[in-house]
Amino acid sequence: MLGATDGQRTQLTALGINALSSAERAQLLSITTVFSADGVRETDTYGPLHQIALAADLVSGTTTLATAGTRLAARAHTVQEHDTGRPTDGSAIVQDQVTKSTVDARPRSWPTLTADPRVTTYAIDRAKGQPTGTTQDPGGLNITSTTGYDAQNRVSDTAQPASSGSDAGTTRTTYYSATGTGTCGNRPEWADLVCRIGNAHEWGERCPRHGRCDTRVDQHNNRVVRIFESSSCNRRQTRYWLNRGLLLQYLYQVGSYLFRYGLPPGIAAGGAPARSPTPLLRSRVVPHHPHRYLLVPPHRPARRPPAARRPAHRMLPRRQRRNL
């Protein structure tokens, strides 16, 4: 039975429903969902009654009923709007899609007012039937995320707020194909499965005279790995950085050969090498090895010349050497 213990009665008193019947209290403490008349669209959702702290003033017209920070009993409330701006020329293949969602709180003392509303709008490609964008707080911060699709209606890219579409804020997805060339091509057994996922700055750019190249950068925007794919020969560049601008090592692979370059003696202003790196080592890389790009023999310092051996009498104590 609801309110049978002292702790439960204290909670009911704090919510202001201790004098109500069990049925009324059960209704206020339950999750209620409201649907449209045809039962297809979910229009409203009410959460259990609980204590909240207002983030902004609760206003009715020009009258402030409660200031920000005030604690009161309220129910979480979500309102969903559907098919806003849906074309009527027959081009839309989907309907009953949520286009706007408003999350607020309904105080029990003022059930007709909304407290701290948060609005989110959704953009939908009606021809493909897929969501293409989400905007939080469209009338204020306007935080927008977008989603793109390829010709087969698969997710191809997802852009975070403030992303230019070609930086690390955009995630791109490529899929295996039964035909074609490259890493994801000519794989009929894996066709339409995800091949690679990464940010837009990592790969997908067009390199002059090199065909297609994939680039990866570190947290300081230093180029770490770059792969060139062409019909003649694939090449891979790898750079190891000490900090924002100090290049320690540069690896360059052509086919099955790996070339290693070290840091030159002089460092120019800004941390860039003062002149072109000088070759230190060239070694053949074992094909199909899981670490084939890093199989470089470790640098072995030159051995020191052996120390001159002291005469035998020098190894005796000084007192014994006097008697020799």
VMD Tcl script that draws the C-alpha trace (Angstrom):
set ca {
  {0.00 0.00 0.00}
  {1.36 3.42 -0.98}
  {2.31 5.54 2.04}
  {2.36 2.69 4.54}
  {5.74 3.58 6.09}
  {6.97 6.75 7.73}
  {9.50 7.37 4.96}
  {6.87 7.07 2.25}
  {4.50 9.38 4.11}
  {7.32 11.94 4.40}
  {7.89 11.80 0.65}
  {4.17 12.14 -0.09}
  {3.98 15.16 2.21}
  {6.95 16.81 0.44}
  {5.16 16.29 -2.88}
  {1.91 17.65 -1.45}
  {-0.17 14.56 -2.25}
  {-0.42 12.95 1.19}
  {-4.11 13.88 1.49}
  {-5.09 12.37 -1.89}
  {-6.54 8.93 -2.41}
  {-4.38 5.99 -3.43}
  {-5.74 6.08 -7.00}
  {-4.95 9.79 -7.41}
  {-1.48 9.38 -5.99}
  {-0.80 6.37 -8.22}
  {-1.82 8.43 -11.24}
  {0.55 11.28 -10.35}
  {3.44 8.89 -9.65}
  {3.05 6.89 -12.88}
  {4.31 7.40 -16.44}
  {1.47 8.40 -18.73}
  {1.60 8.41 -22.53}
  {-1.01 10.13 -24.70}
  {-1.62 9.13 -28.32}
  {-3.56 10.67 -31.18}
  {-7.17 9.68 -31.87}
  {-6.08 7.02 -34.38}
  {-3.52 5.61 -31.95}
  {-0.56 6.13 -34.32}
  {1.16 9.27 -33.06}
  {2.59 9.71 -29.58}
  {1.76 13.29 -28.66}
  {2.45 13.71 -24.92}
  {4.36 11.88 -22.21}
  {4.18 12.64 -18.48}
  {6.71 11.37 -15.96}
  {6.26 10.70 -12.23}
  {5.79 13.63 -9.87}
  {9.07 14.59 -8.20}
  {10.98 17.54 -6.77}
  {12.82 19.84 -9.19}
  {14.81 23.07 -8.95}
  {13.84 25.69 -11.52}
  {16.57 26.75 -13.93}
  {14.66 29.91 -14.88}
  {11.83 31.98 -13.44}
  {8.33 30.54 -13.78}
  {6.27 33.33 -15.33}
  {2.56 33.65 -16.10}
  {2.11 36.68 -18.32}
  {3.97 39.45 -16.52}
  {3.74 37.81 -13.08}
  {6.65 35.80 -11.69}
  {5.22 32.85 -9.77}
  {8.54 31.24 -8.76}
  {12.13 32.40 -9.17}
  {15.05 30.37 -10.50}
  {16.38 27.88 -7.95}
  {13.01 27.36 -6.28}
  {12.24 23.73 -5.45}
  {8.75 22.51 -6.26}
  {6.85 19.36 -7.26}
  {6.48 18.84 -11.00}
  {6.13 16.17 -13.67}
  {8.45 15.82 -16.65}
  {6.47 16.52 -19.82}
  {7.35 15.85 -23.48}
  {5.32 17.17 -26.42}
  {5.94 15.75 -29.90}
  {4.84 17.37 -33.14}
  {4.64 15.36 -36.36}
  {5.00 16.04 -40.09}
  {5.65 19.76 -39.82}
  {6.29 21.09 -43.34}
  {5.55 17.76 -45.01}
  {5.00 18.28 -48.76}
  {1.59 17.45 -50.14}
  {2.59 16.94 -53.79}
  {3.11 13.21 -53.34}
  {6.94 13.34 -53.16}
  {7.01 12.30 -49.49}
  {7.14 8.55 -48.95}
  {6.92 8.64 -45.15}
  {4.53 10.21 -42.70}
  {3.87 10.39 -38.97}
  {7.49 11.44 -38.37}
  {8.46 13.48 -35.29}
  {9.65 16.91 -36.43}
  {9.67 18.79 -33.11}
  {10.05 17.71 -29.50}
  {9.63 19.95 -26.46}
  {10.74 18.71 -23.04}
  {9.58 20.74 -20.03}
  {8.21 20.38 -16.52}
  {4.61 20.78 -15.42}
  {4.40 22.09 -11.82}
  {1.60 20.52 -9.82}
  {0.57 23.90 -8.42}
  {0.31 25.34 -11.96}
  {-0.40 22.36 -14.27}
  {-1.15 24.56 -17.29}
  {2.27 26.27 -17.24}
  {5.53 24.90 -18.64}
  {8.79 25.30 -16.74}
  {12.26 25.24 -18.34}
  {11.25 24.15 -21.87}
  {13.91 22.58 -24.14}
  {13.10 22.43 -27.86}
  {14.62 20.06 -30.43}
  {13.68 20.00 -34.11}
  {14.33 17.20 -36.60}
  {14.92 17.52 -40.35}
  {13.75 14.61 -42.51}
  {14.45 13.71 -46.11}
  {10.93 12.88 -47.22}
  {12.05 11.24 -50.46}
  {14.37 8.80 -48.66}
  {12.43 8.60 -45.43}
  {15.53 9.23 -43.31}
  {16.34 11.87 -40.66}
  {18.97 14.30 -41.90}
  {19.48 16.73 -39.05}
  {18.85 17.55 -35.41}
  {18.76 21.09 -34.00}
  {18.74 21.76 -30.27}
  {17.41 25.09 -29.04}
  {16.65 26.45 -32.54}
  {15.66 29.85 -31.18}
  {18.82 30.28 -29.09}
  {22.04 28.24 -29.27}
  {20.95 26.56 -32.51}
  {23.13 23.44 -32.03}
  {22.78 21.45 -35.25}
  {23.99 17.96 -36.17}
  {23.49 16.54 -39.67}
  {23.48 13.07 -41.24}
  {24.13 12.26 -44.89}
  {23.25 9.17 -46.92}
  {24.66 7.56 -50.05}
  {22.78 6.39 -53.14}
  {21.83 3.13 -51.38}
  {20.29 4.99 -48.42}
  {23.14 4.10 -46.07}
  {24.65 6.52 -43.55}
  {27.70 8.05 -45.22}
  {28.63 10.97 -42.96}
  {27.60 12.50 -39.65}
  {28.57 16.09 -38.85}
  {28.75 17.46 -35.33}
  {27.84 21.08 -34.50}
  {30.20 23.72 -35.93}
  {31.85 21.18 -38.25}
  {32.87 22.33 -41.74}
  {32.23 18.90 -43.21}
  {35.90 18.21 -43.94}
  {37.40 18.30 -40.44}
  {37.53 15.97 -37.46}
  {33.97 16.94 -36.49}
  {32.53 14.94 -39.37}
  {32.49 11.14 -39.27}
  {32.46 9.31 -42.59}
  {31.53 5.70 -43.20}
  {32.58 3.63 -46.21}
  {31.26 0.21 -47.13}
  {32.65 -2.83 -48.87}
  {31.64 -3.28 -52.50}
  {31.65 -6.29 -54.78}
  {33.51 -4.37 -57.49}
  {36.09 -1.62 -57.67}
  {39.59 -1.29 -56.28}
  {41.25 -0.10 -53.11}
  {40.82 -1.19 -49.53}
  {37.03 -1.52 -49.65}
  {36.64 -2.65 -53.28}
  {36.42 -6.09 -54.87}
  {34.99 -7.73 -51.77}
  {31.76 -9.48 -52.83}
  {31.70 -11.61 -49.68}
  {31.52 -8.43 -47.52}
  {29.42 -6.26 -49.80}
  {27.40 -3.54 -48.02}
  {29.16 -4.15 -44.69}
  {31.01 -1.30 -42.98}
  {34.61 -1.07 -44.16}
  {35.95 2.04 -42.43}
  {34.70 4.68 -40.01}
  {36.69 7.81 -39.29}
  {36.62 11.58 -39.34}
  {36.58 13.41 -42.64}
  {40.11 14.75 -42.16}
  {41.52 11.23 -42.06}
  {40.68 10.14 -45.59}
  {38.73 10.90 -48.70}
  {40.76 13.86 -49.98}
  {42.07 14.05 -53.52}
  {45.82 14.31 -53.86}
  {47.32 15.83 -57.01}
  {49.43 13.39 -59.03}
  {48.84 10.66 -56.47}
  {45.24 9.60 -57.03}
  {43.51 9.10 -53.69}
  {45.16 9.62 -50.32}
  {44.07 9.00 -46.74}
  {45.37 11.27 -43.97}
  {45.33 10.89 -40.18}
  {46.31 13.62 -37.74}
  {47.01 13.72 -34.00}
  {45.53 15.95 -31.30}
  {47.87 18.78 -32.33}
  {46.79 18.57 -36.00}
  {50.16 17.11 -36.99}
  {49.99 14.77 -39.95}
  {50.75 11.30 -38.57}
  {49.88 8.86 -41.37}
  {49.20 9.41 -45.04}
  {48.41 6.62 -47.51}
  {48.50 7.08 -51.28}
  {46.47 4.65 -53.38}
  {47.16 4.43 -57.10}
  {47.07 1.85 -59.83}
  {50.87 1.60 -60.07}
  {52.06 1.46 -56.44}
  {50.72 2.23 -52.99}
  {52.76 4.42 -50.66}
  {52.53 5.11 -46.95}
  {54.05 7.98 -44.97}
  {54.33 7.84 -41.17}
  {55.58 10.64 -38.93}
  {56.44 10.47 -35.23}
  {56.23 13.74 -33.31}
  {57.62 14.61 -29.90}
  {55.27 17.55 -29.34}
  {53.43 20.14 -31.40}
  {56.22 20.77 -33.87}
  {59.24 18.55 -33.21}
  {59.49 15.77 -35.78}
  {61.44 12.80 -34.48}
  {61.16 10.23 -37.23}
  {59.72 9.83 -40.70}
  {58.91 6.47 -42.31}
  {58.17 6.09 -46.00}
  {57.04 2.79 -47.49}
  {56.93 2.02 -51.21}
  {55.59 -1.42 -51.98}
  {57.52 -3.84 -49.74}
  {60.41 -1.46 -48.93}
  {60.57 0.81 -45.94}
  {62.79 3.90 -45.68}
  {63.50 5.58 -42.36}
  {64.59 9.19 -42.01}
  {65.80 10.90 -38.86}
  {65.72 14.41 -37.56}
  {68.31 16.71 -39.17}
  {70.82 18.55 -36.96}
  {69.19 21.98 -37.24}
  {65.60 22.87 -36.35}
  {64.07 25.90 -38.01}
  {61.76 28.38 -36.28}
  {58.37 26.97 -35.42}
  {59.66 23.45 -34.91}
  {59.97 22.52 -38.59}
  {63.13 20.78 -39.86}
  {65.72 23.23 -41.15}
  {66.48 21.05 -44.17}
  {65.35 17.83 -45.74}
  {65.76 14.72 -43.55}
  {68.81 12.61 -44.23}
  {68.36 8.88 -44.84}
  {69.48 6.69 -41.95}
  {68.37 3.21 -42.92}
  {66.72 1.23 -45.68}
  {65.33 -2.21 -44.92}
  {62.96 -4.66 -46.53}
  {59.60 -5.10 -44.80}
  {58.09 -8.53 -44.25}
  {54.86 -8.67 -46.33}
  {51.54 -9.36 -44.57}
  {53.02 -8.92 -41.11}
  {50.67 -7.22 -38.60}
  {53.40 -4.65 -37.83}
  {54.96 -4.50 -41.29}
  {55.07 -0.71 -41.27}
  {57.26 -0.58 -38.15}
  {59.74 -3.36 -38.84}
  {62.83 -1.20 -38.69}
  {65.89 -2.66 -36.97}
  {66.60 -0.74 -33.76}
  {69.49 1.67 -33.77}
  {72.57 0.15 -32.15}
  {75.12 2.60 -30.79}
  {78.72 2.00 -31.76}
  {80.69 -0.11 -29.34}
  {83.20 1.63 -27.16}
  {86.82 0.59 -27.65}
  {87.92 -1.81 -24.93}
  {89.72 -0.16 -22.07}
  {93.51 -0.69 -21.93}
  {94.29 -3.55 -19.62}
  {96.46 -2.58 -16.74}
  {99.65 -4.56 -16.08}
  {99.39 -7.41 -13.61}
  {101.53 -5.70 -10.99}
  {99.17 -2.68 -11.10}
  {96.35 -4.87 -9.84}
  {98.28 -5.76 -6.63}
  {97.91 -3.73 -3.44}
  {100.39 -0.86 -3.12}
  {102.27 -2.47 -0.22}
  {102.94 -5.61 -2.24}
  {104.04 -3.59 -5.28}
  {106.79 -1.94 -3.21}
  {108.43 -5.30 -2.66}
  {108.56 -6.13 -6.38}
}
mol new
graphics top color blue
foreach p $ca { graphics top sphere $p radius 0.5 }
foreach p [lrange $ca 0 end-1] q [lrange $ca 1 end] { graphics top cylinder $p $q radius 0.2 }
display resetview
